[in-house]
Each structure stands twice: as structure tokens, then as C-alpha cells.
């Protein structure tokens, strides 16, 4: 297997380099603890993977000491391992942190045993990070990114790994018209002519990938006719787009609020692969009903908590602070979600806490006001997002501009992961016997259950296992659902829930 490890100084461009490798077809994992590297390689080998790119940095400094030995073992096993160490002059790094308004990762770690007056400066954090990574720098190919643009760095990385041009990728994506047409769409199909399941009370809280919504559309003759027309149009003109030397073709299917479009995709995607004759790769990008505008022009209200919300997770909240009661009321009035972010530093009450960089949108589907002014709400997790910038309002509420991350692809459980789904099913069966599921609002998981999907199973275990907040956050940030479940499986075996 060809393995590329990207490490280096924070702010030197590791994310840009990892994105370049992902564009080149590498399987990429960001912020992986070094102790999990060999387990990840073993999993990729089982999946017959040929490429792997992993980013590591000073956030995992405590376990970086064993990385050189792991690299030697991987090379001895026949793997082609390269280490890219990205660095930059201190003045360039300071300028980049000032432009992005982000804090240095080590600033949080170094504050633990210090008073607020002794907080380290940015320069001190950079110098400390250089000291921590000096051993890793010695075994890698060093790239100085001082004064280098992101585009130039991407070009350097691609040339270094000798990437090949990829074939045409046909990308289907769903979206909600009320949040705008996606900027990357080449073809747009409007399916708002179909009956909207939102107006069925039993379907309102579900998204377009849930089976009851799919069944709702399958019962409509006009829906089948519309899906056939879309499929025939794409199949007819796909060869012309290929002849035009396109690398990507994005087909966007939109409805009013996001309930219908994903169901259309689930019907079209399996049927459109046949006429491609191997020269085109088709995939889907899901935007569920809880997604919102991704143009970065609006500010998303944030709710910092000592918990992590995962997509499709159910999170009940008891709210008593005036600022958050006002936030929830505004979200309900505008029919929009808010963002749940784990607290990196600070507390849930009082002064504004510093959030983790990745969170999850939360849609309110039930609420009640108790005696004494306590507001009770039930929320469902939507899309993950990455925080771009934050601001604090006059009432001490936190808002952010965010980049939304793609929903998990539908990946079935691997044969060796079946026990994870079976163990979770045993929990739901026990709940069914004791309580039943007559009232979906009282059920601990969002219905319907998707016990055969790696991402869904991994997310539910991440919620109910007694994991540290930092571990939950790392699982949320993993983009690959199968890898997320592999790590969860290791925790289940460690806690003897599964046999080792």
C-alpha cells in the first residue's frame, strides 16, 4: 500500500495538502492519533485499499514518540511510506493565524495549569510545537510553505506523489430550495411538483432517506414517471459531457425543504450505473432536511455543551438561561436549526465558552414550557459542520459562519462488523419489549432504525458508550463511517460488550 503521512507545524498547510491528496483519490484521515495508525492500515488492507493519507499534528504529541518505529515496521511489511513535514517561518505562521482569527492548538493544552494572566503567546506556542515535532521533522520530507499560496501548495503535493488524472465523476446531490441552489450544480432538477411529505404529521420529523418517506413516494405514479425522466435525460447526455473532457458533473435534485430529493436519489442512483461501461463513477451527496445555507453569508447560532451531537441523534435539552431560550424561540420562529458544539474550554453557563471546531446542526421537532420557565426541547442531529469564524452577541450568545460537511455515504456493515449491529439491535429489542415504540418522540433513537449502515450504527454507539468528551469529538470529526465503526468496535471489545 502507498501511505503518505502529512505532519508539521500548525498553520503550515496540512489541511490543504490532505485535500490535494483526497482530490487525487487517496483515502484520507485527519487528526488520527498515531497509536491507531497500524490498525488503520490493517483495516485498509482488509478493504483491499491501495492508497492512504493521514494527517497528524501536535494535538497528538503525547503519542508521536512511537511513530518512527511504526513507520519502520510498515516499511518492513512492504508498504511504501512517505512522510511530508510542512513548515513555515514564524512570521508567516503568525500572519496566517491573524488572518483566520483562529487560536493555536497548543494554546488550549498549555492553559490547563496556568492562570489566565499566564496564557502563552502565539509565538511561544509555535516555538513549543517546533520542539515537540523535531524528531518527526528529521524523518520526513520538509516543505517550506512560507509565502506559498494554497493553489501552489496543492500543485507541489500532487507533483510529489505523481497523481494521475481521474475519470469523470458523476455526483448527485439533494438540496432544499429554501436554502438556495448549490453553487456547484451543473444540472438542476426541480421535484417540488410532487406531493410534500412534510404535510403528513407522521412523516414531518423524518428525512428523505428514511423508509416511510421512500414508501410515501413509491406509492405515487407521478414520482416514478419523474424519476424515469431524470434518469433518461442524464443517461442521454452523459457521453457528451464526457467528450467535453469534464472531470466532474454535478446533478442537483431539489425540493422545498429536503424531504423528497434524497428519496429520489435512492431510486435513481442504483439504476443509472449500467450504461456507463466503466468509464464513469457515480456517487451521491446527501443534504437532509436539517441542512441550511452553505454560502457562509448567514450566522448559525451555536449552543456550546458538554456533549457531542451526532447526525440523526436525538438530543433532549432543558434550557433555563434567557439567552438560550431567546435563541431557541428565534430558531422555531424562523424554522431553522442551531449548531451544537462541544466545549473545548469553559462552561455551559456564564461566560461564553470556546467551542470545538466541528459540530452538528440540530433541528427542533418537539418543545414544551414547564412551570418555572424551563424550556424543554427535543432535537435531531443534521449535518456536521466546521466552524470558520465566530462572534459573540451583546447577550453573550455565540454565532458562527460554518462550512457544512457531507453526510455519511451509505456504507453497509463489513462482515467483521456485524456484531456491532447485532449488539445494538439487542438494545433496541429490549427497549421495544419494555416500552414499545408507539410514540416515536419517546424512542431513544430516531426512527426508522438503520442497523445495517456503518455510519448510523457507529454514531449511535458513540452516543451511548461512556466515552470521554474528547474521544466523542474525534469520532465526530472522522469522515469515514467504516473507520468510525472500527474504532467503536475496539471500544466495545475493550469494555467486554463484544468478545475480543
C-alpha positions in Angstrom: 0.0 0.0 0.0 1.1 3.5 -0.7 1.0 5.5 2.5 1.6 9.3 2.9 1.8 10.8 6.4 1.3 14.6 6.5 2.5 16.3 9.6 4.2 19.6 10.6 3.6 22.9 12.2 0.1 24.2 12.7 -0.8 26.8 10.1 1.7 25.4 7.5 -1.0 23.9 5.2 -1.6 20.4 6.3 -5.3 20.6 5.5 -4.5 21.9 2.0 -2.1 19.1 1.4 -4.6 16.5 2.7 -7.3 17.9 0.5 -5.0 17.7 -2.5 -4.3 14.0 -1.8 -8.1 13.4 -1.4 -8.7 15.0 -4.8 -6.1 12.6 -6.2 -8.0 9.6 -5.0 -6.3 8.9 -1.7 -8.2 7.6 1.3 -7.7 10.4 3.8 -8.0 10.6 7.6 -7.3 13.8 9.5 -6.1 14.2 13.1 -5.6 10.4 13.6 -3.9 9.5 16.9 -0.5 7.9 16.0 -1.3 4.8 18.1 -4.1 4.0 15.7 -2.0 4.1 12.5 -1.2 0.4 12.2 -4.9 -0.5 13.0 -6.0 1.8 10.2 -3.5 0.3 7.7 -4.7 -3.2 8.6 -8.3 -2.1 8.0 -7.4 -0.6 4.6 -5.6 -3.8 3.7 -8.8 -5.8 4.5 -10.7 -3.5 2.3 -8.1 -4.0 -0.5 -7.2 -0.3 -0.4 -4.1 0.8 -2.3 -3.6 4.3 -1.0 -3.8 6.0 2.3 -3.1 9.6 3.5 -3.1 10.5 7.2 -2.6 13.9 8.8 -1.1 14.1 12.3 0.0 17.1 14.4 0.9 18.3 17.9 -2.5 17.7 19.3 -1.4 14.0 19.5 2.1 14.9 20.6 2.0 12.5 23.6 1.9 9.5 21.3 4.1 10.8 18.5 7.2 9.3 20.1 6.3 5.8 18.8 5.6 7.0 15.2 9.2 6.4 13.8 9.1 2.8 15.0 5.7 2.3 13.5 6.9 3.7 10.2 9.8 1.3 10.2 7.5 -1.7 10.8 5.2 -0.6 8.0 8.2 -0.4 5.6 9.4 -3.8 6.7 6.0 -5.2 5.9 6.4 -3.9 2.3 4.4 -0.7 2.4 5.6 2.4 0.5 5.6 5.0 3.3 6.4 8.7 2.8 6.4 11.4 5.4 5.7 15.0 4.4 6.6 17.6 7.0 5.1 21.0 6.3 6.7 24.0 8.0 6.9 27.8 7.6 8.7 30.8 9.0 7.4 32.0 12.3 6.4 35.4 10.9 4.4 33.7 8.1 2.6 31.5 10.6 1.7 34.5 12.8 0.3 36.3 9.8 -1.9 33.2 8.8 -3.3 32.9 12.3 -4.1 36.6 12.4 -5.9 36.3 9.0 -8.0 33.3 10.0 -8.6 34.5 13.6 -8.1 31.0 14.9 -6.1 30.1 18.0 -3.1 27.8 18.0 -4.0 24.2 19.1 -1.4 24.3 21.8 -2.8 27.4 23.4 -5.6 25.2 24.9 -3.3 22.5 26.1 -0.8 24.9 27.8 -3.6 26.8 29.6 -4.6 23.8 31.8 -2.2 24.5 34.7 -1.9 28.3 34.2 -3.8 31.3 35.4 -5.5 33.5 32.7 -2.7 36.0 33.1 0.0 33.4 32.2 -1.6 32.3 28.9 1.1 31.6 26.3 1.5 33.9 23.3 1.1 32.7 19.7 4.9 32.9 19.2 5.5 30.8 22.4 3.0 28.1 21.1 4.8 28.0 17.7 8.2 27.6 19.3 6.9 24.9 21.7 5.4 23.0 18.8 8.7 23.1 16.9 10.4 21.5 19.9 7.7 18.8 20.2 8.0 17.8 16.5 11.8 18.0 16.0 12.1 14.2 15.9 9.3 13.8 13.3 10.8 16.5 11.2 14.0 14.5 10.9 12.3 11.5 9.2 10.2 13.5 6.8 10.5 15.4 3.5 10.3 19.0 4.7 8.3 21.5 2.6 8.6 25.2 3.5 5.3 26.9 2.7 6.3 30.4 3.7 4.9 32.8 1.1 3.3 29.9 -0.8 -0.3 30.1 -2.0 -2.8 27.3 -1.3 -3.0 26.6 -5.1 0.7 26.4 -5.4 1.0 24.0 -2.4 -1.7 21.8 -3.9 0.3 21.6 -7.1 3.5 20.8 -5.2 1.8 17.9 -3.3 0.3 16.5 -6.5 3.6 16.6 -8.3 5.4 15.0 -5.4 3.1 12.0 -5.2 2.8 11.7 -9.0 -1.0 11.7 -9.2 -2.9 10.7 -12.3 -5.9 12.5 -13.8 -9.1 11.0 -12.5 -12.0 9.9 -14.8 -15.4 11.6 -14.9 -17.2 11.6 -11.6 -20.9 11.9 -11.7 -22.1 13.4 -8.5 -25.8 13.5 -7.5 -26.7 15.9 -4.6 -30.0 16.7 -2.9 -30.9 20.2 -1.7 -33.7 22.3 -0.3 -34.8 25.3 -2.5 -35.5 27.4 0.6 -31.7 27.4 1.3 -30.7 28.1 -2.3 -29.5 26.2 -5.3 -26.0 24.7 -4.8 -23.2 26.7 -6.4 -21.5 23.6 -7.8 -24.6 22.3 -9.7 -24.3 21.6 -13.5 -27.8 20.2 -13.9 -30.7 21.1 -11.6 -34.0 19.2 -11.4 -37.0 20.6 -9.5 -39.1 17.9 -7.9 -41.4 20.3 -6.0 -44.3 19.3 -8.3 -44.6 16.1 -6.2 -46.8 16.0 -3.0 -44.8 17.0 0.0 -44.5 14.5 2.9 -43.9 17.4 5.3 -47.6 17.9 5.5 -48.1 14.4 6.8 -47.7 14.6 10.6 -46.3 11.1 10.8 -43.5 12.0 8.3 -42.7 15.5 9.2 -39.8 14.7 11.6 -38.2 12.3 9.1 -35.7 12.9 6.3 -35.8 11.8 2.7 -33.6 8.7 3.4 -36.0 7.3 6.0 -38.0 4.3 4.7 -41.5 5.7 5.4 -40.7 8.8 3.2 -39.4 6.4 0.5 -42.6 4.3 0.7 -44.7 7.5 0.5 -43.1 8.4 -2.8 -43.1 4.9 -4.2 -46.9 4.9 -3.9 -47.1 7.9 -6.3 -47.2 7.1 -10.0 -46.1 10.6 -10.9 -43.0 10.2 -8.8 -42.0 7.1 -10.7 -42.5 8.9 -14.0 -40.4 11.9 -12.9 -37.6 9.7 -11.7 -37.6 7.9 -15.0 -37.4 11.1 -17.0 -34.5 12.4 -14.9 -32.6 9.2 -15.4 -33.1 9.1 -19.1 -32.0 12.7 -19.5 -28.8 12.1 -17.6 -28.0 8.9 -19.5 -28.6 10.5 -22.8 -26.3 13.5 -22.3 -23.6 11.9 -20.1 -21.4 10.8 -23.1 -21.4 14.4 -24.4 -20.2 15.7 -21.1 -17.5 13.0 -21.1 -16.5 14.1 -24.6 -16.1 17.6 -23.3 -13.3 16.5 -21.1 -15.2 17.0 -17.9 -13.7 15.7 -14.6 -16.9 16.2 -12.7 -20.6 16.6 -13.4 -22.9 17.6 -10.6 -26.6 16.8 -10.9 -28.7 18.6 -8.2 -32.2 17.4 -7.3 -34.1 19.9 -5.2 -37.4 20.1 -3.3 -38.8 22.6 -0.8 -37.3 21.5 2.5 -35.2 18.4 1.8 -37.7 15.6 2.4 -38.2 14.4 -1.2 -34.9 14.9 -3.0 -32.9 12.2 -1.1 -35.6 9.6 -1.8 -35.4 10.4 -5.5 -31.7 9.8 -5.4 -32.0 6.5 -3.6 -34.2 5.4 -6.5 -32.2 6.8 -9.4 -28.6 6.1 -8.4 -28.6 2.3 -8.5 -30.3 2.3 -11.9 -28.1 4.9 -13.7 -24.8 3.0 -13.4 -25.5 0.4 -16.1 -24.9 2.5 -19.3 -21.6 3.9 -18.0 -19.5 1.0 -19.2 -16.9 1.5 -16.5 -15.7 5.0 -17.7 -17.7 7.0 -15.2 -18.0 6.8 -11.4 -21.4 7.8 -9.8 -21.8 8.8 -6.2 -24.3 10.7 -4.1 -24.1 13.8 -1.8 -26.9 14.0 0.7 -28.4 17.2 2.1 -31.1 16.3 4.7 -34.0 18.4 5.9 -31.9 19.9 8.7 -29.3 21.4 6.3 -29.1 25.1 5.9 -27.4 27.6 3.6 -23.8 26.8 2.9 -22.9 30.1 1.2 -21.4 31.3 4.5 -23.4 34.6 4.4 -25.6 33.8 7.4 -24.6 33.3 11.0 -25.5 30.0 12.7 -26.5 30.2 16.4 -24.3 27.9 18.5 -25.1 26.1 21.7 -21.9 25.0 23.4 -22.4 21.9 25.6 -20.5 19.3 27.5 -21.7 16.7 25.0 -21.4 15.8 21.3 -24.4 15.5 19.0 -24.1 13.1 16.1 -26.1 13.2 12.8 -29.5 11.5 13.3 -29.0 11.6 17.0 -31.8 12.6 19.5 -30.8 15.2 22.0 -33.3 16.5 24.6 -32.4 19.7 26.3 -33.7 21.6 29.4 -33.0 25.3 28.9 -33.2 27.9 31.6 -30.7 30.7 30.6 -32.5 33.6 29.0 -30.0 33.9 26.2 -30.6 30.3 25.0 -34.4 30.5 25.5 -34.3 33.5 23.2 -32.1 31.6 20.7 -34.5 28.6 20.6 -37.5 30.8 20.2 -35.9 32.6 17.2 -34.9 29.2 15.6 -38.5 28.0 16.0 -39.9 31.2 14.6 -37.7 31.0 11.5 -37.9 27.2 11.2 -34.1 26.9 11.2 -31.6 24.7 13.2 -28.9 25.8 15.6 -25.5 24.3 16.0 -24.4 22.0 18.9 -20.7 22.2 19.6 -18.7 20.5 22.3 -16.9 22.9 24.8 -13.2 22.9 24.3 -12.6 25.4 27.1 -15.1 27.0 29.6 -18.5 26.1 31.0 -22.1 25.7 29.7 -23.3 28.6 31.9 -21.8 32.1 32.5 -19.1 33.4 30.1 -19.1 32.3 26.5 -17.2 29.0 26.2 -14.7 28.2 23.5 -16.1 25.6 21.1 -14.5 22.7 19.3 -14.0 23.3 15.6 -16.5 20.7 14.4 -20.2 20.4 15.5 -23.6 19.2 14.3 -26.7 21.1 13.3 -29.8 20.4 15.5 -33.4 20.7 14.3 -36.1 21.1 16.9 -39.0 18.7 16.5 -40.8 19.0 19.9 -40.9 21.5 22.7 -42.7 22.3 26.0 -42.5 25.1 28.6 -42.5 23.8 32.2 -43.7 25.6 35.3 -40.9 27.9 36.5 -39.8 29.0 33.0 -37.8 25.9 32.0 -38.0 25.3 28.2 -37.9 21.6 27.2 -37.0 20.8 23.6 -36.2 17.7 21.6 -33.7 18.0 18.7 -32.4 15.7 16.0 -28.9 15.9 14.6 -28.5 17.0 11.0 -25.3 17.8 9.1 -21.8 18.1 10.6 -20.1 21.4 10.1 -16.7 23.1 10.6 -16.5 26.5 12.2 -14.9 29.2 10.0 -15.3 32.2 12.3 -17.3 33.1 15.5 -18.7 36.2 17.0 -20.3 37.0 20.4 -23.6 38.9 20.5 -24.5 41.5 23.1 -26.5 39.0 25.2 -23.4 36.6 25.3 -24.7 34.3 22.6 -22.2 32.7 20.2 -22.7 32.5 16.5 -20.5 31.2 13.7 -20.1 31.1 10.0 -19.6 27.4 9.1 -18.7 25.0 6.3 -21.1 22.1 6.1 -19.6 18.6 5.7 -21.1 16.0 3.5 -23.4 13.5 5.1 -22.0 10.0 5.6 -22.3 7.8 2.5 -24.5 4.8 2.8 -21.9 2.1 3.7 -23.1 -1.4 4.8 -21.6 -3.1 7.8 -18.5 -5.1 6.9 -18.7 -8.9 7.7 -16.4 -8.4 10.7 -18.6 -5.5 12.0 -21.9 -7.4 12.0 -21.5 -8.0 15.8 -21.7 -4.2 16.3 -25.1 -4.0 14.6 -26.4 -7.1 16.4 -25.4 -5.8 19.8 -27.2 -2.5 19.1 -30.2 -4.4 17.9 -30.3 -6.3 21.2 -30.6 -2.9 23.0 -33.4 -1.7 20.8 -35.2 -5.1 21.1 -35.1 -4.9 24.9 -36.5 -1.3 24.7 -39.3 -2.5 22.4 -40.2 -5.2 24.9 -40.2 -2.9 27.9 -41.6 0.3 26.5 -42.5 -0.2 22.8 -42.3 2.4 20.1 -45.9 3.6 19.8 -44.7 7.2 20.4 -41.7 7.9 18.2 -40.9 11.1 20.2 -40.1 9.0 23.3 -37.9 6.5 21.5 -34.2 6.8 22.3 -33.1 6.7 18.6 -34.5 8.4 15.6 -36.8 6.1 13.6 -36.5 4.2 11.4 -33.5 2.2 12.7 -30.7 1.7 10.2 -28.9 -1.2 11.8 -27.2 -2.2 8.5 -25.4 1.1 7.9 -21.9 1.6 9.4 -22.3 5.3 9.9 -25.6 5.1 11.7 -24.5 2.2 14.0 -21.2 4.0 14.8 -23.0 7.2 15.7 -25.5 5.5 18.0 -22.7 3.6 19.9 -20.8 6.9 20.1 -23.8 8.4 21.9 -24.5 5.7 24.4 -21.0 4.4 25.3 -19.3 6.0 28.3 -16.7 7.7 26.2 -14.6 10.8 27.1 -15.8 14.0 25.5 -12.6 14.3 23.6 -13.0 10.8 22.2 -16.5 11.5 21.1 -15.3 14.7 19.4 -12.6 12.8 17.5 -15.2 10.3 16.3 -17.5 13.1 15.1 -14.6 14.6 13.1 -13.9 11.3 11.3 -15.3 11.4 7.7 -15.2 7.7 7.0 -18.1 5.8 8.6 -16.5 2.4 8.4 -13.4 3.6 10.2 -15.5 5.2 12.8 -17.2 1.9 13.4 -13.9 0.1 13.5 -12.8 2.3 16.4 -16.1 1.8 18.1 -15.8 -1.9 17.8 -12.4 -1.7 19.5 -14.0 0.2 22.4 -16.9 -2.4 22.6 -14.3 -5.2 22.9 -12.3 -3.3 25.4 -15.4 -2.9 27.6 -16.3 -6.6 27.0 -19.6 -5.7 25.3 -18.3 -7.8 22.4 -16.0 -10.7 22.6 -12.4 -9.9 21.7 
